[in-house]
Amino acid sequence: MTTVKPLPAHGTTARAYGSPGRRPRCHCQPCRTARNRHQKKIRIDRELGRSPFTNPAKAQAHLQELHQSMSWDTLEAATGVWFSNLIAIYQGKRTKIRHETEAKILAVAAPAKGDPGQYIDAIGSTRRIQALSCVGHSYAAICEAADTCANRVVSIANGRQPTIRRDLADRIAAAYQRLAFNPPPKNKHTTRTRNVARIKCWRDPQWWEDYGRIDDPTFDPDRADAELNFREQAALRREEIIHFAWHGDTVDQIHARLGGEVSIPTVRQIVQEWRTGQKRQRKQVAA
């Protein structure tokens, strides 16, 4: 659908001069006054050697800051500058811009809260959906909690959607806060969801709780796991076993969820230590 931009107000230079091929110039008294005032300013600037143009560096830097929390539609409405011109300045394709254009861009302040319609990196939402799958939450349950459709959740979970709107990312984050440490009742559907997540090597909420940086696109979970030494891996596996036991998983279920990386006797011993609160003395056992 084509959006028709409203006419500028009478008494502005945009209305006074019109636009070739789009709208004629206006001959009302306020517009004639605005046109005469503008032409007088041009003559004075020319006589004083002042250029009507300036370097776009400041406007470009401010646009890049604003675009971190504002969409292009919002920026166009806030600045009154055409979308194509904003993009050209943002990408550094303008070697000079008018002082008025710079003033309009610099006058816009970044909002305290990001624009809901802005597209942002989807990595944080992808990791949250994957983590919820690790504890057994189905895509349908995540859809309901985040108030979105199943196809969208599947696409985000599998990394096929690199960017999403901020309002959807906020809804997924809110759903994650509610569901991450509240696993669903055990049944064949939740077991299948967990198994699929394990096969795909997705990380559960406890893993992200330990590491943080769930929204950091530069953080590589695979590299983080590879950098763990033996003692760190053992400590992490112990925390995972205790976490699963706390949620009611049996020794066999925990062994299966860890993919057989830890033996059943070790899982059983760690669960017993957690339940009794007494840690075994390995030297005494070996003696």
C-alpha positions as CSV (number, residue, x, y, z in Angstrom):
1,M,0.0,0.0,0.0
2,T,1.4,3.4,-1.0
3,T,1.6,6.0,1.8
4,V,0.7,9.6,0.9
5,K,2.8,12.1,2.8
6,P,0.7,15.0,4.0
7,L,1.3,18.5,2.5
8,P,3.7,20.8,4.5
9,A,2.0,23.6,6.4
10,H,1.5,27.0,4.8
11,G,4.3,29.4,5.5
12,T,7.0,26.8,5.2
13,T,9.6,26.8,2.4
14,A,8.6,23.3,1.4
15,R,5.1,24.4,0.7
16,A,6.2,27.7,-0.7
17,Y,8.5,26.2,-3.3
18,G,6.5,23.1,-4.0
19,S,8.1,19.9,-5.4
20,P,8.7,19.3,-9.1
21,G,6.4,16.6,-10.3
22,R,4.6,16.2,-6.9
23,R,3.0,19.4,-5.8
24,P,3.0,23.0,-7.2
25,R,4.3,26.0,-5.3
26,C,1.8,27.8,-3.2
27,H,1.0,31.5,-3.8
28,C,-0.8,32.3,-0.6
29,Q,0.5,35.3,1.5
30,P,2.3,33.1,4.2
31,C,4.0,31.1,1.6
32,R,5.1,34.1,-0.4
33,T,6.5,35.6,2.8
34,A,8.4,32.4,3.5
35,R,9.8,32.3,0.0
36,N,10.9,35.9,0.1
37,R,12.5,35.4,3.5
38,H,14.4,32.3,2.2
39,Q,15.6,34.1,-0.9
40,K,16.8,37.0,1.2
41,K,18.8,34.7,3.4
42,I,20.4,33.1,0.4
43,R,21.5,36.5,-0.9
44,I,23.0,37.5,2.5
45,D,24.8,34.1,2.9
46,R,26.2,34.5,-0.6
47,E,27.5,38.0,0.1
48,L,29.0,36.9,3.4
49,G,30.6,33.8,1.9
50,R,28.6,31.4,4.0
51,S,27.8,28.0,2.5
52,P,24.3,26.6,2.9
53,F,25.9,23.1,3.2
54,T,27.9,21.5,6.0
55,N,29.8,18.3,6.6
56,P,27.4,15.4,7.4
57,A,29.7,13.7,9.9
58,K,27.9,14.9,13.0
59,A,24.4,14.0,11.6
60,Q,25.7,10.6,10.5
61,A,27.1,9.8,13.9
62,H,23.8,10.9,15.6
63,L,21.7,8.9,13.1
64,Q,23.8,5.8,13.9
65,E,23.1,6.3,17.6
66,L,19.4,6.9,17.1
67,H,19.0,3.9,14.9
68,Q,20.0,1.6,17.8
69,S,16.7,2.3,19.4
70,M,14.5,3.8,16.7
71,S,13.1,2.4,13.4
72,W,13.5,4.3,10.1
73,D,9.7,5.0,10.0
74,T,10.0,6.6,13.4
75,L,13.1,8.5,12.5
76,E,11.5,9.9,9.3
77,A,8.5,11.1,11.3
78,A,10.6,12.6,14.1
79,T,13.1,14.4,11.8
80,G,10.8,15.4,8.9
81,V,13.6,14.2,6.6
82,W,12.8,11.9,3.7
83,F,13.6,8.2,4.3
84,S,15.9,8.0,1.3
85,N,17.9,11.0,2.5
86,L,18.3,9.6,6.0
87,I,19.6,6.3,4.6
88,A,22.1,8.1,2.3
89,I,23.4,10.1,5.3
90,Y,23.5,7.0,7.5
91,Q,25.5,5.1,4.9
92,G,27.9,7.9,4.3
93,K,26.8,8.5,0.7
94,R,26.3,12.3,1.2
95,T,29.4,14.5,1.1
96,K,27.5,17.5,2.2
97,I,24.0,18.3,3.7
98,R,22.1,21.4,4.4
99,H,22.3,23.1,7.8
100,E,18.5,22.7,8.2
101,T,18.8,18.9,7.6
102,E,21.6,18.6,10.2
103,A,19.6,20.7,12.7
104,K,16.5,18.5,12.2
105,I,18.5,15.3,12.8
106,L,20.5,16.6,15.8
107,A,17.3,17.9,17.4
108,V,16.0,14.3,17.9
109,A,16.9,12.7,21.2
110,A,17.2,9.0,21.7
111,P,14.2,7.5,23.5
112,A,14.7,5.9,26.9
113,K,13.0,2.8,25.7
114,G,13.6,1.3,22.3
115,D,11.1,1.7,19.5
116,P,8.8,-1.4,19.5
117,G,8.8,-1.6,15.7
118,Q,12.6,-1.5,15.3
119,Y,14.3,-4.6,13.9
120,I,17.0,-6.0,16.2
121,D,19.3,-9.0,16.3
122,A,17.3,-12.1,17.0
123,I,20.2,-14.1,18.7
124,G,18.9,-13.5,22.2
125,S,15.4,-14.7,21.3
126,T,16.8,-17.7,19.4
127,R,18.8,-18.8,22.5
128,R,15.8,-18.3,24.8
129,I,13.5,-20.4,22.7
130,Q,16.1,-23.1,22.4
131,A,16.7,-23.1,26.2
132,L,12.9,-23.4,26.8
133,S,12.9,-26.4,24.5
134,C,15.7,-28.0,26.6
135,V,13.4,-28.1,29.6
136,G,10.5,-29.5,27.7
137,H,8.4,-26.5,26.6
138,S,6.9,-27.1,23.2
139,Y,6.7,-24.5,20.5
140,A,3.0,-24.3,21.0
141,A,3.5,-23.4,24.7
142,I,6.1,-20.8,23.8
143,C,3.8,-19.3,21.1
144,E,1.0,-18.9,23.6
145,A,3.3,-17.4,26.3
146,A,4.9,-14.9,23.8
147,D,1.6,-14.2,21.9
148,T,2.9,-15.0,18.5
149,C,2.5,-17.7,15.8
150,A,4.1,-21.2,15.6
151,N,5.8,-20.6,12.3
152,R,7.5,-17.5,13.7
153,V,8.8,-19.4,16.8
154,V,10.1,-22.3,14.7
155,S,11.9,-19.9,12.3
156,I,13.5,-18.0,15.2
157,A,14.5,-21.2,17.0
158,N,16.3,-22.6,14.0
159,G,18.1,-19.4,13.3
160,R,16.4,-18.7,10.0
161,Q,15.3,-15.2,11.1
162,P,18.3,-13.1,11.8
163,T,16.3,-10.0,12.9
164,I,13.0,-9.5,14.6
165,R,11.0,-6.6,15.9
166,R,11.8,-5.3,19.4
167,D,8.3,-5.8,20.7
168,L,8.4,-9.5,19.8
169,A,11.8,-9.9,21.3
170,D,10.4,-8.3,24.5
171,R,7.5,-10.8,24.6
172,I,9.8,-13.8,24.1
173,A,12.0,-12.5,26.9
174,A,9.0,-12.2,29.2
175,A,7.9,-15.7,28.3
176,Y,11.4,-16.9,29.1
177,Q,11.3,-15.4,32.5
178,R,8.0,-17.1,33.3
179,L,8.9,-20.6,31.9
180,A,12.6,-21.1,32.1
181,F,12.7,-22.6,35.6
182,N,9.1,-23.9,35.5
183,P,9.3,-27.1,33.5
184,P,6.1,-28.6,32.1
185,P,4.6,-31.9,33.4
186,K,6.4,-34.9,32.1
187,N,4.8,-36.7,29.2
188,K,5.8,-38.1,25.8
189,H,5.6,-34.6,24.2
190,T,7.9,-32.9,26.7
191,T,10.3,-35.9,26.5
192,R,10.4,-35.6,22.7
193,T,11.0,-31.9,22.9
194,R,13.9,-32.3,25.3
195,N,15.5,-35.1,23.2
196,V,15.3,-33.0,20.0
197,A,17.0,-30.1,21.9
198,R,19.7,-32.4,23.2
199,I,20.4,-33.8,19.7
200,K,20.8,-30.2,18.4
201,C,23.1,-29.4,21.3
202,W,21.1,-26.5,22.5
203,R,21.9,-25.0,26.0
204,D,19.3,-25.0,28.8
205,P,18.4,-22.0,31.0
206,Q,20.8,-23.1,33.8
207,W,23.7,-23.1,31.3
208,W,22.8,-19.5,30.3
209,E,22.3,-18.6,33.9
210,D,25.9,-19.7,34.7
211,Y,27.4,-17.9,31.7
212,G,25.1,-15.0,31.1
213,R,25.6,-13.1,27.8
214,I,22.5,-14.7,26.3
215,D,22.0,-11.5,24.2
216,D,25.6,-11.1,23.2
217,P,26.0,-12.0,19.4
218,T,29.8,-12.1,19.8
219,F,29.6,-14.9,22.5
220,D,30.2,-18.4,21.1
221,P,28.7,-21.1,23.3
222,D,30.7,-23.8,21.5
223,R,34.0,-22.1,22.2
224,A,33.0,-21.5,25.8
225,D,32.5,-25.2,26.3
226,A,35.7,-26.0,24.5
227,E,37.7,-23.7,26.8
228,L,36.6,-25.5,30.0
229,N,39.3,-27.6,31.6
230,F,38.6,-31.0,33.2
231,R,37.7,-29.6,36.6
232,E,35.5,-26.9,35.2
233,Q,33.6,-29.4,33.0
234,A,33.2,-31.7,36.1
235,A,31.8,-28.8,38.2
236,L,29.4,-27.8,35.4
237,R,28.2,-31.4,34.9
238,R,27.7,-31.6,38.7
239,E,25.5,-28.5,38.7
240,E,23.5,-29.8,35.7
241,I,22.9,-33.1,37.5
242,I,21.8,-31.4,40.7
243,H,19.5,-29.1,38.6
244,F,17.8,-32.0,36.9
245,A,17.5,-33.9,40.2
246,W,15.9,-30.8,41.8
247,H,13.3,-30.9,39.0
248,G,12.5,-34.5,39.9
249,D,14.4,-36.4,37.1
250,T,15.5,-39.9,38.0
251,V,19.1,-41.1,37.7
252,D,18.3,-42.8,34.3
253,Q,16.6,-39.7,33.0
254,I,19.5,-37.5,34.0
255,H,22.0,-39.9,32.4
256,A,20.0,-39.9,29.2
257,R,19.7,-36.1,29.2
258,L,23.4,-35.7,29.5
259,G,23.9,-38.0,26.5
260,G,25.9,-40.6,28.4
261,E,28.7,-38.1,29.0
262,V,28.7,-39.0,32.7
263,S,28.4,-42.6,33.9
264,I,25.3,-43.8,35.8
265,P,27.3,-44.6,39.0
266,T,28.7,-41.0,39.0
267,V,25.2,-39.6,38.5
268,R,23.8,-41.7,41.2
269,Q,26.6,-40.7,43.6
270,I,26.2,-37.0,43.0
271,V,22.4,-37.2,43.4
272,Q,22.8,-39.0,46.7
273,E,25.3,-36.5,47.9
274,W,22.9,-33.7,47.0
275,R,20.0,-35.4,48.8
276,T,22.0,-36.3,52.0
277,G,24.1,-33.2,52.1
278,Q,27.2,-35.3,52.7
279,K,30.0,-35.3,50.1
280,R,31.9,-38.6,49.8
281,Q,35.6,-38.7,50.6
282,R,37.3,-40.2,47.6
283,K,40.6,-40.9,49.4
284,Q,38.8,-42.9,52.0
285,V,36.9,-44.8,49.4
286,A,40.1,-45.5,47.4
287,A,41.8,-46.7,50.6
